[in-house]
Amino acid sequence: MRQTIQTFLPNLDLDRVSFHRAMPHLFSWLPHGGITLPHLWRSRRTRIYVARRYWRPASRGGLGLILHEALHAQQVQDCLLGWGWGPLRPFVILYLAAWAGNGFRYVGHPMEVDAYRFAGSAGSRFECWCDSGATSIPWDRLAGPHGEPLDDDELRRLREECSPASASSPGRERSAVVAHRDLAHSIPGWRGLESLLRRSLDLTAWAWLPALPAILVGACTVVLWGLFWGTVTAILWSGIVVVELVGGAVALFLRLLAGLVGKVGALLAG
């Protein structure tokens, strides 16, 4: 499974990704089969959760779901190199901002659209690659027309021709995330302001000076929008941490109570 992910997403640092065959209890109510989240407290690490009933890495559909979530892991890494602390990262801020810009709908979310185009849906790049039969290529046993072993350049060329990422540059698959651009596009009404800015920046010499206030307003709006969703992310993260701690404490208390009741019962029975 890891080899397949590395073939499709050679830029993904799998050493910073862990896989879990269960959904976090706070997210188990979601109807989705998987979710990708930054590590709760560690920096630059990502966790991919897949519900047990959907964990089928040996099947086409199960592997497609894992690849879909793996692209989200690369989105985490591509958002300003994945820097941050726990969930307080550019990826989460951008995801929430884009969700708001999409009317708080999952369908049509730009970061989900990119992921579903890659894998996890009919007609995705992964599905087309499966239909082409490329998944059956045994790269380690390929040979030339007369049985001669292939050198590195020939293998690289064949990988480029069969690559699910790109016919010309398979080792450069990106997650389509451009943080500042996507953050700006998530702002309601940004399209009109962007059109004005584009017309202003196309002007030559000093003719763009009258549009300078609009440029400043646009820049300030992007900054404030990012700060707002950064604050929302911090609040949500704090809530998740509190729930995790309270849940762990309650579970520990119940376990100790059960052990105490068991001992009391044993003493009474004796």
Buried (B, 14 or more C-beta within 10 A) or exposed (E): EEEBBEBBBBBBBBEBBEBBEEBBEEBEEEEBBBBBBBBBEEBBBBBBBBBEEBBBBEEEEBBBBBBBBBBBBBBBBBBBEBEBEBBBBBBBBBBBBBBBBBEEEEEEBBBBBBBBBBBBBEEBBBBEBBEEEBBEBEEEEEEEEEEEEBEEEEBEEBBBEBBBBEEEEBEEBBBBBBBEEBBBBBBEEBEEBBEBBEEBEEEEEEEBEEBEEBBEEBEEBBEEBBEBBBEBBBEBBEEBBEEBEEEEEEEEEEEEEEEEEEEEEEEEEE
